[in-house]
Amino acid sequence: MVFVRNALPGERVLAKLTYGKRHFFEATAVEILEASSERVTPPCAHANVCGGCSLQHWRSDKQIEQKQAVLAEQLQHFGGLMPEQGFLPPLLGPTEQYRRKARLACKYVRARERVFVGFREAASHYVTDVSACAVLDERVSRLLPALSVMMTGLDAREKIPQIEVAVGDDEIAFVVRHLEPLTDSDRQAWVKFCQSEGITLYLQSGGVDTVCQIWPEAGAERLVTRIPELDLTYSFHPLDFLQVNKSINDQLVLLALDLLDVQATDRVLDLFSGLGNFTLPLARRAQAVTGVEVSATMVSRGRENAAQNGLKNVSFFQTDLTQAFEQQPWFGVYDKVLIDPPRSGAAEVVSRIAALNPRRVVYVSCNPATLARDVSLLAQAGYRLQKAGVLDMFPHTMHVESIAVLARS
């Protein structure tokens, strides 16, 4: 089997082999001999080189059809499951300028005497030389040329490998990773740049514990995002996990509430709750909500956000959900359960879901294979798969975000 980058189904291409193993090979199309009618001109001039996106040459509607097909294939593979009430319409949003979080690579290229700032090239450690990025928030994309010029003048231009970017509804933050202490002139250059662009600046000399806010010198070290439909405001640190696509995330939250059919008398459990992305919206409708998360930092952030929004019917607990949790203080019977696990899924959790006795379960996933596996386990525990669908969280990429709702038989 050969996977060919920059090619589409049905096309004839001239391709260059880039990687090979016993059962599969990877290649890149260098010339399109017979183009598909589904091929389009990429919105980004760097699409054929940059590794940040791989599907910009494919019509957006065909991209989402492919993602729906991947989900259906995985559900069939794990137990031949198909949703009883059919597939949900896909959640769609802007296909450009949607990324509010990104890790930008930085590299001083001696031959060009300039710092490149962007994503790495496909299947390469090289950093793509870009003047703009079609999928980054426009407020960040427009800064890339000026950022490159400023960094080229730094003493530490070869010692800054990355910039973590986080964008709130009204503000931007940079977390600059540096491998050696910055000179006073370098610090001042960063501060001057961020002052002029209204960016909050953090420096990181080592692990996460070394991250410190440099400009403004005083502040809460938080950005803000809102879901107006639910009158909710979230505060988050630039390094906190946050779904990269605000438009899709806000739609997803509302969809999850509808699929769970949350009632005013319900007790709801939110597993892998993070900073409260689903927990707080659930608390707007339910009698009581419990959020459970392995990260102590995220538990603290969830409590902070609950207090900020005046929600008193929500509790957060720190628990490693890969371990037995029957003795945890939050364990009990719940009317509804929402699960939003990491890419590896939640096999350990769903195997114990019957003990929680929920009437409905909504499962949100960034990996259709583990979603299908875990839904199959829930089916074995007596739950019926009612609906499933995909959401275009990462347009122009092969990343498939999906959701499923199950009800007790």
Solvent accessible surface area in square Angstrom, and as a share of the most:
residue,aa,sasa,rsa
1,M,158,0.70
2,V,81,0.46
3,F,110,0.46
4,V,47,0.27
5,R,54,0.20
6,N,22,0.11
7,A,26,0.20
8,L,10,0.05
9,P,93,0.59
10,G,83,0.80
11,E,25,0.11
12,R,134,0.49
13,V,38,0.22
14,L,97,0.48
15,A,43,0.33
16,K,132,0.56
17,L,105,0.52
18,T,71,0.41
19,Y,102,0.39
20,G,39,0.37
21,K,112,0.48
22,R,216,0.79
23,H,139,0.62
24,F,64,0.27
25,F,78,0.32
26,E,65,0.29
27,A,7,0.06
28,T,39,0.23
29,A,6,0.05
30,V,91,0.52
31,E,88,0.39
32,I,53,0.27
33,L,83,0.41
34,E,92,0.41
35,A,68,0.53
36,S,22,0.14
37,S,106,0.68
38,E,42,0.19
39,R,55,0.20
40,V,57,0.33
41,T,123,0.71
42,P,35,0.22
43,P,59,0.37
44,C,19,0.11
45,A,104,0.81
46,H,40,0.18
47,A,12,0.09
48,N,91,0.47
49,V,75,0.43
50,C,16,0.09
51,G,37,0.35
52,G,25,0.25
53,C,12,0.07
54,S,35,0.23
55,L,18,0.09
56,Q,7,0.03
57,H,9,0.04
58,W,21,0.07
59,R,87,0.32
60,S,48,0.31
61,D,64,0.33
62,K,46,0.20
63,Q,3,0.01
64,I,11,0.06
65,E,85,0.38
66,Q,64,0.29
67,K,4,0.02
68,Q,51,0.23
69,A,54,0.42
70,V,29,0.17
71,L,1,0.00
72,A,26,0.20
73,E,112,0.50
74,Q,43,0.19
75,L,0,0.00
76,Q,98,0.44
77,H,136,0.61
78,F,59,0.24
79,G,64,0.62
80,G,45,0.43
81,L,34,0.17
82,M,76,0.34
83,P,11,0.07
84,E,108,0.48
85,Q,108,0.48
86,G,30,0.29
87,F,83,0.35
88,L,22,0.11
89,P,107,0.67
90,P,37,0.23
91,L,28,0.14
92,L,97,0.48
93,G,26,0.25
94,P,74,0.46
95,T,40,0.23
96,E,78,0.35
97,Q,95,0.42
98,Y,16,0.06
99,R,44,0.16
100,R,15,0.05
101,K,22,0.09
102,A,5,0.04
103,R,147,0.54
104,L,1,0.00
105,A,9,0.07
106,C,8,0.05
107,K,117,0.50
108,Y,31,0.12
109,V,39,0.22
110,R,167,0.61
111,A,99,0.77
112,R,133,0.48
113,E,125,0.56
114,R,69,0.25
115,V,0,0.00
116,F,16,0.07
117,V,5,0.03
118,G,3,0.02
119,F,30,0.13
120,R,103,0.38
121,E,51,0.23
122,A,29,0.23
123,A,101,0.78
124,S,37,0.24
125,H,167,0.74
126,Y,163,0.62
127,V,6,0.04
128,T,4,0.02
129,D,46,0.24
130,V,20,0.12
131,S,71,0.46
132,A,47,0.37
133,C,17,0.10
134,A,17,0.13
135,V,4,0.02
136,L,2,0.01
137,D,20,0.11
138,E,78,0.35
139,R,78,0.28
140,V,1,0.00
141,S,8,0.05
142,R,131,0.48
143,L,3,0.02
144,L,3,0.01
145,P,60,0.38
146,A,47,0.37
147,L,1,0.00
148,S,7,0.05
149,V,107,0.62
150,M,31,0.14
151,M,0,0.00
152,T,34,0.20
153,G,65,0.62
154,L,3,0.01
155,D,95,0.49
156,A,3,0.02
157,R,80,0.29
158,E,86,0.39
159,K,85,0.36
160,I,4,0.02
161,P,41,0.26
162,Q,44,0.20
163,I,0,0.00
164,E,24,0.11
165,V,1,0.00
166,A,0,0.00
167,V,3,0.02
168,G,3,0.03
169,D,41,0.21
170,D,95,0.49
171,E,48,0.22
172,I,12,0.06
173,A,0,0.00
174,F,1,0.00
175,V,2,0.01
176,V,0,0.00
177,R,54,0.20
178,H,13,0.06
179,L,100,0.50
180,E,70,0.32
181,P,120,0.75
182,L,19,0.10
183,T,62,0.36
184,D,116,0.60
185,S,72,0.47
186,D,3,0.02
187,R,91,0.33
188,Q,117,0.52
189,A,30,0.23
190,W,1,0.00
191,V,20,0.11
192,K,149,0.63
193,F,21,0.09
194,C,0,0.00
195,Q,90,0.40
196,S,85,0.55
197,E,55,0.25
198,G,51,0.49
199,I,0,0.00
200,T,30,0.18
201,L,1,0.00
202,Y,2,0.01
203,L,6,0.03
204,Q,22,0.10
205,S,63,0.41
206,G,23,0.22
207,G,43,0.41
208,V,111,0.64
209,D,135,0.70
210,T,47,0.27
211,V,27,0.15
212,C,60,0.36
213,Q,27,0.12
214,I,25,0.13
215,W,63,0.22
216,P,53,0.33
217,E,160,0.72
218,A,85,0.66
219,G,58,0.56
220,A,82,0.63
221,E,61,0.27
222,R,77,0.28
223,L,4,0.02
224,V,33,0.19
225,T,7,0.04
226,R,90,0.33
227,I,3,0.02
228,P,101,0.64
229,E,117,0.52
230,L,19,0.09
231,D,110,0.57
232,L,2,0.01
233,T,41,0.24
234,Y,4,0.02
235,S,8,0.05
236,F,0,0.00
237,H,26,0.12
238,P,0,0.00
239,L,49,0.25
240,D,8,0.04
241,F,144,0.60
242,L,13,0.06
243,Q,18,0.08
244,V,17,0.10
245,N,1,0.01
246,K,59,0.25
247,S,42,0.27
248,I,0,0.00
249,N,5,0.03
250,D,19,0.10
251,Q,62,0.28
252,L,0,0.00
253,V,0,0.00
254,L,51,0.25
255,L,34,0.17
256,A,0,0.00
257,L,2,0.01
258,D,92,0.48
259,L,13,0.06
260,L,0,0.00
261,D,74,0.38
262,V,15,0.09
263,Q,85,0.38
264,A,77,0.60
265,T,105,0.61
266,D,3,0.01
267,R,99,0.36
268,V,0,0.00
269,L,0,0.00
270,D,1,0.00
271,L,0,0.00
272,F,39,0.16
273,S,6,0.04
274,G,18,0.17
275,L,6,0.03
276,G,0,0.00
277,N,25,0.13
278,F,6,0.02
279,T,0,0.00
280,L,0,0.00
281,P,0,0.00
282,L,1,0.00
283,A,5,0.04
284,R,88,0.32
285,R,94,0.34
286,A,9,0.07
287,Q,104,0.46
288,A,37,0.29
289,V,3,0.01
290,T,16,0.09
291,G,0,0.00
292,V,0,0.00
293,E,21,0.09
294,V,81,0.47
295,S,36,0.23
296,A,58,0.45
297,T,71,0.41
298,M,19,0.08
299,V,5,0.03
300,S,60,0.39
301,R,20,0.07
302,G,0,0.00
303,R,133,0.48
304,E,58,0.26
305,N,0,0.00
306,A,7,0.05
307,A,79,0.61
308,Q,88,0.39
309,N,24,0.12
310,G,54,0.52
311,L,20,0.10
312,K,196,0.83
313,N,46,0.24
314,V,19,0.11
315,S,54,0.35
316,F,6,0.02
317,F,59,0.24
318,Q,104,0.46
319,T,9,0.05
320,D,62,0.32
321,L,5,0.02
322,T,69,0.40
323,Q,107,0.47
324,A,69,0.53
325,F,1,0.00
326,E,66,0.29
327,Q,170,0.76
328,Q,61,0.27
329,P,111,0.70
330,W,11,0.04
331,F,56,0.23
332,G,22,0.21
333,V,90,0.52
334,Y,6,0.02
335,D,35,0.18
336,K,4,0.02
337,V,0,0.00
338,L,0,0.00
339,I,0,0.00
340,D,29,0.15
341,P,8,0.05
342,P,75,0.47
343,R,139,0.51
344,S,80,0.52
345,G,9,0.09
346,A,1,0.01
347,A,31,0.24
348,E,75,0.33
349,V,1,0.01
350,V,1,0.00
351,S,79,0.51
352,R,58,0.21
353,I,0,0.00
354,A,56,0.44
355,A,56,0.44
356,L,0,0.00
357,N,68,0.35
358,P,0,0.00
359,R,98,0.36
360,R,53,0.19
361,V,0,0.00
362,V,0,0.00
363,Y,0,0.00
364,V,0,0.00
365,S,3,0.02
366,C,31,0.18
367,N,22,0.11
368,P,13,0.08
369,A,33,0.26
370,T,15,0.09
371,L,0,0.00
372,A,0,0.00
373,R,71,0.26
374,D,0,0.00
375,V,0,0.00
376,S,15,0.10
377,L,54,0.27
378,L,0,0.00
379,A,34,0.27
380,Q,140,0.62
381,A,45,0.35
382,G,29,0.28
383,Y,9,0.03
384,R,87,0.32
385,L,7,0.04
386,Q,17,0.08
387,K,62,0.26
388,A,0,0.00
389,G,2,0.02
390,V,3,0.01
391,L,1,0.00
392,D,7,0.04
393,M,1,0.01
394,F,32,0.14
395,P,2,0.01
396,H,8,0.04
397,T,20,0.11
398,M,103,0.46
399,H,52,0.23
400,V,9,0.05
401,E,4,0.02
402,S,0,0.00
403,I,1,0.00
404,A,0,0.00
405,V,0,0.00
406,L,0,0.00
407,A,9,0.07
408,R,94,0.34
409,S,97,0.63
